[in-house]
Amino acid sequence: MIKKVITPPKLKEVRIFKKISYKKPEEEFSEEVVQVDRITRVVAGGKRLRFRATVIIGNKNGKVGLGVNKANDVVTAIQKAVRVAKKHLIDVPIQNNTIPHEIIEKYGAAKVLLKPAAEGTGIIAGGPVRIIANSAGIKNICGKILGSHNKINNLKAVIMALKKLSPRKGVKWKFMN
């Protein structure tokens, strides 16, 4: 007796590919162009013209960065400054929509004073402090520029001051009215 071996029919090979994303989802950053300057450099053939862009980026939720860069045209300078700002992001401790404590910071000849403010005060500060506070998401702050009026040095002083802030847990603010 001959046994016949029955083999199952061949099935088509089915491959399932799952798309895997390795990139971290990027947070939405708002860009604020603070200053664009024309920079000239004297060389043997004459003058070379370039542009320097100063940009602040922030997500209005405690992250902020400063970027300064140069290029032959304005658009490229801004793009390069944004790239630098994204590399140098800092976390800002925000408590009750303000900063945790008072701080004075110096960078070069620029000196900046930052104070926490009561709810509903708003941003009472000039130029560089206001721009960075808006980008970081600080809603109530008092700031004063005490030293030089150089914008880039003041921006760097504010960034350094925000970097040095330490969050205080369980502190309730009492403001004098």
LOGULUM-484667 format. One line per 10 residues: number of its first residue (from 0); their letters; for each residue x negated, z, y of N, C-alpha, C, O. Coordinates in nm, 2 decimals. Layout:
REM residues N
NUM	a	X:Z:Y:X:Z:Y:X:Z:Y:X:Z:Y | ...
This chain:
REM residues 177
0	mikkvitppk	-0.08:0.00:-0.12:0.00:0.00:0.00:-0.09:0.00:0.12:-0.18:0.08:0.14 | -0.05:-0.09:0.21:-0.13:-0.10:0.33:-0.06:-0.03:0.45:0.06:-0.05:0.47 | -0.14:0.06:0.51:-0.09:0.13:0.62:-0.12:0.06:0.75:-0.23:0.02:0.77 | -0.02:0.04:0.83:-0.04:-0.02:0.96:-0.05:0.08:1.07:0.04:0.17:1.08 | -0.16:0.07:1.14:-0.18:0.17:1.25:-0.11:0.12:1.37:-0.13:0.01:1.42 | -0.02:0.20:1.42:0.05:0.16:1.54:-0.02:0.22:1.66:-0.04:0.35:1.67 | -0.06:0.14:1.75:-0.13:0.19:1.88:-0.03:0.18:1.99:0.05:0.08:2.00 | -0.03:0.28:2.08:0.06:0.28:2.19:0.02:0.16:2.29:-0.10:0.13:2.29 | 0.12:0.11:2.36:0.08:0.00:2.45:-0.01:0.06:2.56:0.00:0.17:2.60 | -0.10:-0.03:2.61:-0.19:0.01:2.72:-0.11:0.03:2.85:-0.03:-0.06:2.89
10	lkevrifkki	-0.13:0.14:2.91:-0.07:0.17:3.04:-0.16:0.12:3.15:-0.28:0.12:3.14 | -0.10:0.08:3.26:-0.18:0.04:3.37:-0.24:0.17:3.43:-0.18:0.27:3.44 | -0.36:0.15:3.48:-0.44:0.26:3.54:-0.39:0.28:3.68:-0.38:0.18:3.76 | -0.35:0.40:3.71:-0.29:0.43:3.84:-0.39:0.53:3.91:-0.42:0.63:3.86 | -0.44:0.49:4.02:-0.53:0.58:4.10:-0.46:0.63:4.22:-0.40:0.55:4.30 | -0.46:0.75:4.25:-0.40:0.81:4.36:-0.51:0.86:4.46:-0.60:0.94:4.42 | -0.51:0.81:4.58:-0.61:0.84:4.68:-0.54:0.93:4.78:-0.44:0.90:4.83 | -0.61:1.04:4.81:-0.56:1.13:4.91:-0.65:1.13:5.03:-0.77:1.14:5.02 | -0.59:1.10:5.14:-0.67:1.09:5.26:-0.71:1.23:5.30:-0.63:1.32:5.33 | -0.84:1.26:5.31:-0.89:1.39:5.34:-0.96:1.38:5.48:-1.05:1.29:5.50
20	sykkpeeefs	-0.92:1.46:5.57:-0.98:1.46:5.70:-1.08:1.57:5.72:-1.04:1.69:5.69 | -1.20:1.54:5.75:-1.30:1.64:5.76:-1.32:1.68:5.91:-1.39:1.78:5.93 | -1.26:1.61:6.00:-1.28:1.65:6.14:-1.18:1.76:6.18:-1.07:1.77:6.13 | -1.24:1.85:6.26:-1.15:1.96:6.31:-1.06:1.90:6.42:-1.11:1.82:6.50 | -0.93:1.94:6.42:-0.85:1.89:6.52:-0.90:1.94:6.66:-0.92:2.06:6.68 | -0.91:1.84:6.75:-0.97:1.88:6.88:-0.86:1.94:6.97:-0.74:1.89:6.97 | -0.89:2.04:7.04:-0.80:2.10:7.14:-0.79:2.01:7.26:-0.88:1.93:7.29 | -0.67:2.01:7.32:-0.65:1.94:7.44:-0.72:2.00:7.56:-0.70:2.12:7.60 | -0.82:1.93:7.62:-0.89:1.98:7.74:-0.85:1.90:7.86:-0.84:1.78:7.86 | -0.83:1.97:7.97:-0.80:1.91:8.10:-0.94:1.89:8.17:-1.02:1.98:8.17
30	eevvqvdrit	-0.96:1.78:8.23:-1.08:1.75:8.30:-1.06:1.76:8.45:-0.96:1.70:8.50 | -1.15:1.82:8.52:-1.14:1.83:8.66:-1.28:1.79:8.72:-1.38:1.85:8.70 | -1.28:1.68:8.79:-1.40:1.63:8.85:-1.42:1.71:8.98:-1.34:1.69:9.07 | -1.52:1.79:8.99:-1.54:1.87:9.10:-1.61:1.80:9.22:-1.58:1.81:9.33 | -1.72:1.72:9.18:-1.80:1.66:9.28:-1.87:1.54:9.22:-1.91:1.54:9.11 | -1.88:1.43:9.30:-1.95:1.31:9.26:-2.05:1.29:9.38:-2.00:1.27:9.50 | -2.18:1.29:9.36:-2.28:1.27:9.46:-2.36:1.14:9.44:-2.38:1.10:9.32 | -2.40:1.08:9.55:-2.49:0.97:9.54:-2.63:1.02:9.54:-2.67:1.10:9.64 | -2.71:0.99:9.45:-2.85:1.04:9.44:-2.94:0.92:9.46:-2.93:0.82:9.39 | -3.04:0.93:9.55:-3.13:0.82:9.56:-3.27:0.87:9.53:-3.31:0.98:9.56
40	rvvaggkrlr	-3.35:0.78:9.47:-3.49:0.82:9.43:-3.58:0.71:9.48:-3.55:0.59:9.46 | -3.68:0.74:9.55:-3.77:0.64:9.61:-3.88:0.61:9.50:-3.95:0.70:9.45 | -3.89:0.48:9.47:-3.99:0.43:9.38:-4.07:0.32:9.45:-4.04:0.29:9.57 | -4.17:0.27:9.38:-4.26:0.17:9.44:-4.18:0.05:9.50:-4.22:-0.01:9.60 | -4.07:0.00:9.43:-4.00:-0.12:9.47:-3.89:-0.09:9.58:-3.83:-0.18:9.63 | -3.87:0.04:9.61:-3.77:0.07:9.71:-3.69:0.20:9.66:-3.75:0.29:9.61 | -3.56:0.20:9.68:-3.48:0.31:9.64:-3.39:0.28:9.52:-3.34:0.17:9.51 | -3.38:0.38:9.43:-3.29:0.36:9.32:-3.17:0.45:9.34:-3.18:0.57:9.37 | -3.05:0.39:9.33:-2.93:0.46:9.35:-2.86:0.50:9.22:-2.85:0.42:9.13 | -2.83:0.63:9.21:-2.76:0.68:9.09:-2.64:0.77:9.14:-2.63:0.80:9.26
50	fratviignk	-2.56:0.82:9.04:-2.45:0.91:9.08:-2.46:1.03:8.99:-2.49:1.02:8.87 | -2.43:1.14:9.05:-2.43:1.27:8.97:-2.28:1.32:8.97:-2.22:1.34:9.08 | -2.23:1.35:8.86:-2.09:1.40:8.84:-2.09:1.54:8.79:-2.17:1.58:8.70 | -2.01:1.63:8.85:-1.99:1.76:8.81:-1.85:1.78:8.76:-1.76:1.75:8.84 | -1.83:1.82:8.64:-1.70:1.82:8.58:-1.68:1.96:8.51:-1.77:2.02:8.45 | -1.55:2.01:8.53:-1.51:2.13:8.46:-1.40:2.09:8.36:-1.31:2.02:8.40 | -1.41:2.14:8.23:-1.31:2.11:8.14:-1.26:2.25:8.09:-1.33:2.34:8.08 | -1.13:2.25:8.05:-1.07:2.37:8.00:-0.94:2.35:7.93:-0.88:2.24:7.95 | -0.90:2.44:7.84:-0.78:2.42:7.76:-0.67:2.51:7.81:-0.56:2.51:7.75 | -0.69:2.58:7.92:-0.59:2.67:7.99:-0.55:2.78:7.89:-0.44:2.84:7.90
60	ngkvglgvnk	-0.64:2.81:7.79:-0.61:2.91:7.70:-0.74:2.99:7.66:-0.75:3.04:7.55 | -0.83:3.01:7.76:-0.95:3.09:7.74:-1.07:3.02:7.71:-1.18:3.08:7.69 | -1.07:2.88:7.71:-1.20:2.81:7.69:-1.22:2.72:7.81:-1.13:2.66:7.86 | -1.35:2.73:7.86:-1.39:2.65:7.98:-1.53:2.61:7.96:-1.61:2.68:7.90 | -1.57:2.49:8.02:-1.70:2.44:8.02:-1.74:2.37:8.14:-1.65:2.31:8.21 | -1.87:2.37:8.17:-1.92:2.30:8.29:-2.02:2.19:8.25:-2.11:2.22:8.16 | -2.01:2.07:8.31:-2.10:1.97:8.28:-2.15:1.90:8.40:-2.07:1.86:8.49 | -2.28:1.87:8.41:-2.34:1.80:8.52:-2.43:1.69:8.46:-2.52:1.72:8.38 | -2.41:1.57:8.51:-2.49:1.46:8.45:-2.50:1.34:8.55:-2.42:1.33:8.64 | -2.60:1.26:8.53:-2.62:1.14:8.62:-2.62:1.01:8.54:-2.64:1.01:8.42
70	andvvtaiqk	-2.58:0.91:8.61:-2.58:0.77:8.55:-2.58:0.67:8.67:-2.57:0.71:8.79 | -2.59:0.54:8.63:-2.60:0.43:8.73:-2.46:0.40:8.79:-2.46:0.34:8.90 | -2.35:0.44:8.73:-2.22:0.42:8.79:-2.14:0.55:8.77:-2.17:0.63:8.69 | -2.03:0.56:8.85:-1.96:0.69:8.86:-1.89:0.72:8.72:-1.89:0.83:8.67 | -1.82:0.62:8.66:-1.74:0.64:8.54:-1.83:0.69:8.43:-1.80:0.78:8.36 | -1.95:0.63:8.41:-2.04:0.67:8.31:-2.09:0.81:8.33:-2.11:0.89:8.24 | -2.12:0.84:8.46:-2.16:0.98:8.50:-2.06:1.08:8.46:-2.09:1.19:8.41 | -1.93:1.05:8.48:-1.82:1.14:8.45:-1.81:1.16:8.30:-1.79:1.27:8.25 | -1.82:1.05:8.23:-1.81:1.06:8.08:-1.92:1.14:8.02:-1.90:1.22:7.93 | -2.04:1.12:8.07:-2.16:1.20:8.02:-2.14:1.35:8.06:-2.18:1.43:7.98
80	avrvakkhli	-2.09:1.38:8.18:-2.07:1.52:8.22:-1.97:1.58:8.13:-1.98:1.70:8.10 | -1.86:1.51:8.09:-1.76:1.57:8.01:-1.82:1.60:7.87:-1.79:1.70:7.81 | -1.90:1.51:7.82:-1.97:1.54:7.69:-2.06:1.66:7.70:-2.06:1.74:7.60 | -2.13:1.68:7.81:-2.21:1.80:7.82:-2.13:1.92:7.83:-2.16:2.03:7.78 | -2.01:1.91:7.91:-1.92:2.03:7.92:-1.86:2.07:7.79:-1.85:2.19:7.76 | -1.83:1.97:7.70:-1.78:2.01:7.57:-1.88:2.08:7.48:-1.84:2.16:7.39 | -2.01:2.05:7.50:-2.11:2.11:7.42:-2.13:2.26:7.47:-2.18:2.34:7.39 | -2.10:2.28:7.60:-2.13:2.42:7.65:-2.00:2.49:7.69:-1.99:2.55:7.79 | -1.90:2.49:7.59:-1.78:2.57:7.61:-1.80:2.71:7.59:-1.88:2.76:7.51 | -1.73:2.80:7.67:-1.74:2.94:7.66:-1.60:2.99:7.64:-1.50:2.93:7.68
90	dvpiqnntip	-1.59:3.11:7.57:-1.46:3.18:7.56:-1.45:3.28:7.67:-1.54:3.36:7.69 | -1.34:3.28:7.73:-1.31:3.38:7.84:-1.21:3.48:7.79:-1.10:3.45:7.75 | -1.25:3.61:7.79:-1.15:3.71:7.75:-1.04:3.73:7.86:-1.07:3.77:7.97 | -0.92:3.70:7.83:-0.81:3.71:7.92:-0.71:3.82:7.87:-0.66:3.82:7.76 | -0.69:3.92:7.96:-0.59:4.03:7.93:-0.49:4.04:8.04:-0.53:4.05:8.15 | -0.36:4.04:8.00:-0.25:4.04:8.10:-0.27:3.93:8.20:-0.24:3.96:8.32 | -0.31:3.81:8.16:-0.33:3.70:8.25:-0.43:3.72:8.36:-0.43:3.65:8.46 | -0.52:3.81:8.34:-0.63:3.83:8.43:-0.76:3.87:8.35:-0.76:3.87:8.23 | -0.87:3.89:8.42:-0.99:3.93:8.35:-1.00:4.08:8.33:-0.93:4.15:8.39 | -1.07:4.12:8.23:-1.07:4.26:8.19:-1.13:4.36:8.29:-1.08:4.47:8.30
100	heiiekygaa	-1.23:4.32:8.37:-1.29:4.41:8.46:-1.36:4.33:8.57:-1.38:4.21:8.56 | -1.40:4.41:8.67:-1.47:4.35:8.79:-1.62:4.31:8.75:-1.68:4.38:8.67 | -1.67:4.21:8.81:-1.81:4.16:8.78:-1.87:4.09:8.90:-1.80:4.02:8.97 | -1.99:4.12:8.92:-2.07:4.04:9.02:-2.18:3.97:8.95:-2.26:4.03:8.87 | -2.20:3.84:8.98:-2.30:3.76:8.91:-2.38:3.68:9.01:-2.32:3.63:9.11 | -2.51:3.66:8.99:-2.59:3.59:9.08:-2.66:3.47:9.00:-2.71:3.49:8.89 | -2.66:3.35:9.06:-2.73:3.24:9.00:-2.80:3.17:9.12:-2.74:3.11:9.20 | -2.94:3.18:9.12:-3.01:3.12:9.23:-2.97:3.20:9.36:-2.98:3.33:9.36 | -2.94:3.13:9.46:-2.90:3.20:9.58:-2.75:3.23:9.59:-2.70:3.29:9.68 | -2.67:3.18:9.49:-2.53:3.19:9.48:-2.49:3.33:9.42:-2.55:3.37:9.32
110	kvllkpaaeg	-2.40:3.40:9.48:-2.35:3.53:9.44:-2.20:3.52:9.43:-2.14:3.49:9.53 | -2.14:3.57:9.32:-2.00:3.56:9.31:-1.94:3.69:9.26:-2.00:3.76:9.17 | -1.83:3.73:9.32:-1.76:3.86:9.29:-1.62:3.82:9.23:-1.55:3.74:9.29 | -1.59:3.87:9.11:-1.46:3.84:9.05:-1.40:3.98:9.02:-1.46:4.07:8.96 | -1.27:3.99:9.05:-1.19:4.11:9.03:-1.06:4.08:8.96:-1.00:3.97:8.99 | -1.02:4.17:8.87:-0.89:4.15:8.81:-0.78:4.17:8.91:-0.80:4.25:9.01 | -0.66:4.11:8.90:-0.55:4.12:8.99:-0.42:4.15:8.92:-0.41:4.12:8.80 | -0.33:4.21:8.99:-0.20:4.25:8.93:-0.12:4.13:8.90:-0.14:4.02:8.96 | -0.02:4.14:8.81:0.07:4.03:8.78:0.14:3.98:8.90:0.20:4.06:8.98 | 0.15:3.85:8.92:0.21:3.79:9.03:0.13:3.77:9.15:0.17:3.71:9.25
120	tgiiaggpvr	0.00:3.81:9.14:-0.09:3.79:9.26:-0.13:3.64:9.27:-0.14:3.59:9.38 | -0.16:3.58:9.16:-0.21:3.44:9.17:-0.36:3.44:9.17:-0.43:3.54:9.16 | -0.41:3.32:9.20:-0.55:3.30:9.22:-0.59:3.31:9.36:-0.56:3.21:9.44 | -0.65:3.42:9.40:-0.70:3.43:9.54:-0.85:3.41:9.54:-0.93:3.51:9.52 | -0.89:3.29:9.55:-1.03:3.25:9.54:-1.05:3.12:9.60:-0.95:3.04:9.62 | -1.17:3.09:9.64:-1.20:2.96:9.70:-1.26:2.86:9.60:-1.31:2.91:9.49 | -1.26:2.74:9.63:-1.32:2.63:9.56:-1.36:2.64:9.41:-1.27:2.63:9.33 | -1.49:2.67:9.38:-1.54:2.68:9.25:-1.47:2.78:9.16:-1.44:2.76:9.04 | -1.44:2.90:9.22:-1.37:3.01:9.14:-1.23:2.96:9.10:-1.19:2.99:8.99 | -1.16:2.90:9.19:-1.03:2.86:9.17:-1.02:2.75:9.06:-0.93:2.75:8.98
130	iiansagikn	-1.11:2.65:9.07:-1.11:2.54:8.97:-1.14:2.60:8.83:-1.07:2.56:8.74 | -1.23:2.69:8.81:-1.27:2.74:8.68:-1.15:2.83:8.63:-1.12:2.83:8.51 | -1.09:2.91:8.72:-0.98:3.00:8.68:-0.86:2.92:8.63:-0.80:2.95:8.53 | -0.83:2.81:8.70:-0.72:2.72:8.66:-0.75:2.66:8.52:-0.66:2.66:8.44 | -0.87:2.61:8.50:-0.91:2.55:8.38:-0.91:2.64:8.26:-0.88:2.61:8.15 | -0.95:2.77:8.29:-0.96:2.87:8.18:-0.82:2.93:8.15:-0.80:2.99:8.04 | -0.73:2.92:8.24:-0.59:2.97:8.21:-0.58:3.12:8.27:-0.49:3.19:8.23 | -0.66:3.15:8.36:-0.65:3.29:8.43:-0.55:3.27:8.54:-0.57:3.19:8.63 | -0.44:3.35:8.53:-0.33:3.33:8.63:-0.35:3.42:8.75:-0.30:3.39:8.86 | -0.41:3.54:8.73:-0.42:3.64:8.84:-0.57:3.68:8.85:-0.62:3.74:8.76
140	icgkilgshn	-0.63:3.65:8.96:-0.77:3.69:8.98:-0.80:3.68:9.13:-0.74:3.61:9.21 | -0.89:3.77:9.17:-0.94:3.77:9.31:-1.09:3.74:9.30:-1.16:3.80:9.22 | -1.14:3.64:9.38:-1.28:3.60:9.37:-1.33:3.58:9.51:-1.26:3.54:9.60 | -1.46:3.60:9.53:-1.53:3.58:9.66:-1.67:3.53:9.63:-1.74:3.58:9.55 | -1.70:3.42:9.71:-1.83:3.37:9.70:-1.91:3.44:9.81:-1.88:3.43:9.93 | -2.02:3.51:9.77:-2.09:3.59:9.87:-2.22:3.53:9.91:-2.27:3.56:10.02 | -2.28:3.44:9.83:-2.41:3.39:9.87:-2.41:3.25:9.92:-2.33:3.22:10.01 | -2.48:3.16:9.86:-2.49:3.02:9.90:-2.36:2.95:9.88:-2.27:2.99:9.81 | -2.35:2.84:9.95:-2.23:2.76:9.94:-2.25:2.63:9.86:-2.17:2.54:9.86 | -2.36:2.63:9.78:-2.39:2.52:9.69:-2.29:2.52:9.58:-2.28:2.62:9.50
150	kinnlkavim	-2.21:2.41:9.56:-2.10:2.41:9.46:-2.15:2.43:9.32:-2.10:2.51:9.24 | -2.26:2.36:9.29:-2.31:2.36:9.15:-2.36:2.50:9.11:-2.33:2.55:9.00 | -2.43:2.56:9.20:-2.48:2.70:9.18:-2.37:2.80:9.17:-2.37:2.89:9.09 | -2.27:2.78:9.25:-2.15:2.87:9.25:-2.07:2.86:9.12:-2.03:2.95:9.06 | -2.06:2.73:9.07:-1.99:2.71:8.95:-2.07:2.77:8.83:-2.01:2.83:8.74 | -2.20:2.76:8.83:-2.28:2.82:8.73:-2.27:2.97:8.73:-2.28:3.04:8.63 | -2.27:3.03:8.85:-2.26:3.17:8.87:-2.12:3.22:8.81:-2.12:3.33:8.74 | -2.01:3.15:8.84:-1.88:3.19:8.78:-1.88:3.18:8.63:-1.83:3.27:8.56 | -1.94:3.07:8.58:-1.95:3.05:8.43:-2.03:3.17:8.37:-1.99:3.22:8.27 | -2.14:3.20:8.43:-2.22:3.31:8.38:-2.14:3.45:8.38:-2.15:3.53:8.29
160	alkklsprkg	-2.07:3.47:8.49:-1.99:3.59:8.51:-1.88:3.60:8.40:-1.86:3.70:8.34 | -1.81:3.49:8.37:-1.71:3.49:8.27:-1.77:3.50:8.13:-1.70:3.56:8.05 | -1.89:3.45:8.11:-1.95:3.47:7.98:-1.99:3.61:7.96:-1.99:3.66:7.84 | -2.02:3.69:8.06:-2.07:3.83:8.05:-1.95:3.93:8.04:-1.97:4.04:8.01 | -1.83:3.88:8.06:-1.71:3.97:8.05:-1.69:4.02:7.91:-1.71:3.94:7.81 | -1.66:4.14:7.89:-1.63:4.20:7.76:-1.49:4.25:7.75:-1.44:4.32:7.84 | -1.42:4.21:7.65:-1.28:4.25:7.64:-1.27:4.40:7.62:-1.34:4.46:7.54 | -1.18:4.47:7.69:-1.16:4.61:7.67:-1.02:4.63:7.60:-0.92:4.58:7.65 | -1.02:4.70:7.49:-0.90:4.72:7.41:-0.83:4.84:7.46:-0.89:4.95:7.48 | -0.70:4.83:7.46:-0.61:4.95:7.50:-0.62:5.00:7.64:-0.58:5.11:7.67
170	vkwkfmn	-0.67:4.92:7.73:-0.68:4.96:7.87:-0.56:4.91:7.94:-0.53:4.79:7.94 | -0.49:5.00:8.01:-0.38:4.96:8.09:-0.42:4.97:8.24:-0.49:5.06:8.28 | -0.40:4.86:8.31:-0.44:4.85:8.45:-0.34:4.92:8.54:-0.22:4.90:8.53 | -0.40:5.00:8.63:-0.32:5.06:8.74:-0.37:5.01:8.87:-0.49:5.03:8.90 | -0.29:4.94:8.94:-0.33:4.88:9.07:-0.27:4.96:9.19:-0.16:5.01:9.18 | -0.35:4.98:9.29:-0.31:5.05:9.41:-0.22:4.95:9.49:-0.26:4.83:9.51 | -0.11:5.00:9.53:-0.02:4.91:9.62:-0.02:4.96:9.76:0.05:4.90:9.84
